[in-house]
Amino acid sequence: MPRDENGIIQPQEDCRLCDYLRDCLQTAVAACGGVDEIKSNTSPAAEKSEKPGGIVGALLRWSERKRAAQRGKSND
């Protein structure tokens, strides 16, 4: 099975609607040495959770700045 840039097994587009997708993925994982083996071979970028972008990211950044500003005022 093909893998993405993080080394995660990805089914092909034609396989997504197949009734045997789960069985194929389980066989592919077993052939690679199991889940623990796959986890140990993934890149560090795959382990990092990416910060959200768009509106959610903007709201999170705004909230962090607001909390930081409030902490700054309380220390005066």
Secondary structure, DSSP 4 states (H G I P E B T S, - for coil): --B-TTS-B---GGGTT-TTHHHHHHHHHHHTT-HHHHHHHS-HHHHSPPPP-HHHHHHHHHHHHHHHHHHHHHT-
